[in-house]
């Protein structure tokens, strides 16, 4: 591969808009859009929708499904979620590229971390500037530039910007599955590491909520007439923790136990919340079966157990399609003087969903940064143009056939 004159014009288009590409990401990050902050999500969605109108594409707001949540009191409720934004160009083109991102962050409305600042070393420090409002700006910049390429008609593309990735994509998972099934190549805009390293193989993940119901009683007068749900929850938590090291690569993190009340009352309710990570499909089946078994065995009489949740993202191994795609991206990066490397990650993202649906994808095409999910989150400003140029050139090479999207898809289907 080499950079042809039409490709260079695309790259120049990106470079000429550097100030706008960085600036709009800062503007978006200055608006809180925690996953459950409805008004903040609505505000950011409106900003993204307005910016998407730069593209020659159909723009749609997609209503998302509700999801089930378990309160700390053990009550099961239905939670509504914000709309997703779908942007579609040339859906009948012979090659279809799926680009995804999320506009929610982990920072709730009441978080003190609300604004983007520039550090002494020049890095941008702010909520979601790397994860992933910077990535969304990179995504849109790449498409804006690609739409000037003479071979663009060969490639159709669909963008999905979701409101719930940080809580496991409960509402947008069906949308991701639908796009993954019909696309040929996926591009997702989680941040790369600060040195540009990509995430390669990813573990799968599951979130569980186990409701423990006991019987209340006076802790002094009638202790033996009660059944202590908090004590039962603690015993179950110990059983779950003991699953660690039983199978290579499988981890179980007991994150929270809630319930109970006054010290002189035998607790009649508790909730155990835990996350599991698995390296492959076999381990996923094992942990699901094991957790379900634990949830059928109250640790002592008088308790009932009710399990909610499950595996939310399947593992994403480096299969033949992933390996071929990463090598193509490495070669593309070399044309730009960007060394591309990758390594396994225990983290999960929409790339897991897309792969499970049959779509080979690179899921860390966003900005270079780090310390995400903390008030130290940062992104390097220079990486916005660099990464947008990388994505734009990938699209050019897909359009020219130098990256064979149809072959990549066929390789993925062979392993399903």
N, C-alpha and C positions, 0 to 999 in steps of 0.2 A: 504494500500500500504506500501511497504518497499523497501529499496534499496537492490537489489540482487547483487551478485558478478559481473555479466556482466555490470550492471549499474555502479558499482563503477569503473570499468575499464574505462568506458566512462568519468566519472567525473574526474578521474586521468589524462586522456588524455588532458582535458581542462586545468587543473591546471598546467600541465607541459609546456604549451605554453603561459603562462601569458605574458612574455616579448614581444613575437611576436604579441599577440592579441592587446595589448595596443600600441605597437610601430607602427604597420601598420596604425592604426586609426590616430595617430598623423601625420604620413607621408601624409595620404590622406587629413587631415584637413589643412595641410600646402599648399595645392594647391587650389586656389580659384575656386569654381564651383557654382557661383551664377546662378540662374535659366536661365538667359539670357546671360551668359558668355560662348559663344560657344566653344572657344578654351580650357577654363578651364574645362568645362564639358567633352570634348573629352579626355583631359589628365587624369582626374579621372576615366573615363570609361575604358581607357586602363589599368590603374593600377588595377582596380577591376577585369577586365577580366583576367589579368595575375594571380591574387591571386585565382580566382575561379578555375583555372586549378589544384589546389590541390585536387579537388573533383572528384570522379568517376561519371561524369555527362556530359551531352551534354550542350555546352555553345553556345548561340545564341545572336547576336545583332538583336534587333527588331526595324525596322523603325517605328517611331510614326507619327501620323497624325498632320497636321498643325492646328492652331487655329486662330480664328478671334480676332483681337485687335482693340481698338479704341484709336487713338492718341489724344493728348490734343487739336489738331486743328479740331477734329471731323472726321478726315479721318479714314475710316475702311480699315484695312490691314490684310493680312494673315501672321501669324508668324510661322516660322519653329521651330522644337524642336529637341533636341538631341535624339539619339537612347536609347532604354531601353536595359537592359541586362537580359536575361532569362537563367536560369540554371535548367536543368531538369534531374531527376533520377527516374527510374522505373515508367514511366507514366502508366503502365498497372497493377500496384500493387492494391490490393483491397482497400486500404486506401490511400487517397491523401491529403497531407498537403501543404498548400500554405503559403509561407513566403515572405513578401514584405518589401521593404525599398526604400528610395530615396537618390540619391547622389547629388542633388542640395541643395544649401543653400540660405538663404535670403540675403547674403552679395554680392553685385555686385563687378565687377572687380576693380572698383576704391575705394572700401571701405578701410579705413586705418587698419581695423581689419583683418590681414592676417595670423598670425602665432600663434602656440600653445606655451604657456608659463606655467610653473609650479608655482602656487601661494605659498605663505608662509605656508599655511595650507595643502599643498600637492595636492590640486585639480588641474586638468588640465584646463586651460582657453584658449579657442581658437574657431575659427569660424567653426561650424559644429561638434565639438568634441563630443557633446551630440546629436545634432539634424542634421544628424544622422549617421555620419561616425563611431562613436563609436558603434552605434547600428548595422551597417552593419558588423563590425568586430565580434561582439558578435554572430550575425546570422551565419556567415561562420564558426566560431569556434565551434558552437553547431553542425552543420552538419558534420564538419570534425571528431568530436568525435563520433557522432551517427553512422557514417559509419563503425565503428569498432564493433558495437553491433551485436550479433548473430541473432536477430529478425528483422534486418533492411529490409529484403526482403518483409516483410508484408506492408511496408510503402513506397510509392512513394512520391516525393516532387518536388515542383517547386518554384524557387526563381524568383521574378521580382524586379529588381532595376530600378527605374524610374528617369527621369531627370527633372520632373516638379511638384512635389508634393507641393512645397512651393508657387506655383501660381495657385493651385486648381486642378492639374492633368488634364488639358484640353487635353493633347496628350495621356496620359496613361490610362485615364478612361475606354476606351473600353477593354484594356488588362486586367485591374483589374476586370471588369465585367465578362469577359470570364473565368478567373481563379476562381473567386468566385462562379460561377455557377456550376463548375465541381469538386471543392474541398470539403473536409469534415470538415476540421478545418483550421483556419487561424492564423498566427503568424506574427505580424508586430512590427517593432523595433524603434518606437518613444521612446524618453527617458521617464523613470518613473520620479516621483518627487524625490527630493534629499533624502527622507526617504524611498523610494521604493514603495510608493503608486502608484497604477495603475489607469488609467482612466477607469471608468465604462461606464455609459450611456453618450453618446455624443449628443450635438445638431447637427442639420443640418445647412448648410450654403449656401448662394447664393451671387454672385457678379454681380453687375449691372453697366451699363454705359449708361446714357441717354444723347443723343446728342440733344442739343437745337439749332435750327437754326432760326435766326431773319433776320433783314434787316438793313444794314449799312446806316448811314446818318451822316451829319455834326452835331455835338452836339450843335452848336450855331445857324447856319443858318437854319437847317432843322430837328430839333430834332423830331418833331411830324411826320415826314415822315419815321422815322426809327422804328424798333422793337428791343428792347434791350434784346439780348439773355442772357447776364449775369444776368440782373435783373430777367428775367424769371426763370433762373436756381436757383437763390437764393430763389425765392418764392416756387419753386418745392422742394428745399431742406428743407424748413420749413415744407411743407406738409409731406414729408417723415419722418422728425424728430418727427412730431406729432403722428406718428403711434406707437411710444414707449409707453408702459403702456396700450395700447388698448387691448392687449391679453397677458395672462400670459406667461412669458418666451420668448416672441418675442422681439428682439431688432433690430433696424435699425441704422446703423452707417454711416452717411454722411461723407465720408472720404476726398473728394476733389472736388472743383469746379475749372475748368480751362476755359480759353477763353478770348475774348476781346483783346484790344490792346491800341492804343493811347487814351489819356484822352479826346480828342476832337472828337472822333468817337463813334457813337452808335454801340455797339458790335453786330456783326451778328452771332457769334458762341460761344457756351459754351458746356462743358461736365460736367455732375454731376455723380460722382462715389460713389457707396455706397454698403455696405455689410449688409446682413440680417442673423440673427441666429434664429432658430426655434427648439422647443423641440419635436415636433411630426409631423406626416404626415398631420394631420388636419390643424395645424398652417402653415405648408409649403404651402398647397393649398390656405389658406387664404391670406398669404402675397403675393404669386404669383399673385393672382387675384387682390388684392388691388394695387400692384405696376403697373400691366398692366392697370388698370383703370386710375391711376394718369397719366400714359404715354399717354393717349388718350385725356387729358384735358389741353391744353395750358392755362397758367394763364391769358393771354390777347391776343387780336388779333394780327396777324402778325407773330406768332411763329409756328414752326412745331417741333414735337418731334419724336425721333427715338430711341427706346429702344433696347439695346443689353445685352446679358448675361442672367443669370437666376440662378436657384438652381443648385449648383455644387456637393453638397454632401447631401445625405438624412440623417435624424436623425438616431441614433443608440441606441435604447432603451435597457434596461436590460430585454429582454424577457426570456422565459424559457431556450432557448439554451444558451444565454449569461450567465445566472445565473448558470446553470449546469457547463459550462466550467470554469467560474471563481472559483467555489467551487473546481473543480478538480485541478486547478492551485494552489489554496490555500493549498490543501492537499499535492501536490507535493513540494511546497515550504517548508512546515513544515518538510519534510524529510531532507531538507538541512539546517534546522535551519534558514530559511528565512521567516519571517512573511509577509504574503501577504494580503494587504487591498486595497480597491478601493473606488473611489468617483466619482460623476458626473463631467463632464467637458464641458465647453462651446466651447472648441477647437474642431477642426475637423482634420481628417487625412484619409489615405487610408483605415483604418478600417471601416469608414463609407461606402465607395464604396463596400468593400467586403461583409459587412452585407447586404447592399441593394441587392446584387446579390445572397444572400442566404447562406452566409458563416458565421457561428459563429466564432468569432475571439477575441484574446487578442491583443491589438494594442500598448501597452507600455511595451514591453519586452526588450527594450534597456537599456542602462546604466543609473545609477542614476546621476542626475545632476540638473541643473536649469539655470535661467536667459537666456533661449534660445531666439533667435532673438535679442540679444543685444551684445555689446562688453564685457559683463560680463559673457557670456555663459561658463558653466563649467561642468566637469564630474569628478566623483571620480574614481581614477585608480583601486581601489580594486573591484569596482563593475563590471568590465569587466569580470573577471573570475566568479564571483558570478552569474551574469545574463546569461552567456554562459552555466554554469552548470544547471541553472534552465531550460533553453530551451532544453538542451540536455536530461535532465531527463524527461521532458514532452514528447519528442519524444520517449524515451524508453518506457514510460508508454502507449503511443498510440500504439506502436508496440506490446506490451504485451497484450493489450486489457483492461488494468486497467483503462485507459481513453478511453471510448467507443466513438470513432469518428463517427461511423455510426449512433449511437443514437443521438448524438449532432446535426448532420446534419438533421436527421428526425425531431427533435424538432424545428429547424429553419424553415423547409419547412412547418410545421403545422401553423406557424404564418404569412406566406406570403399570 
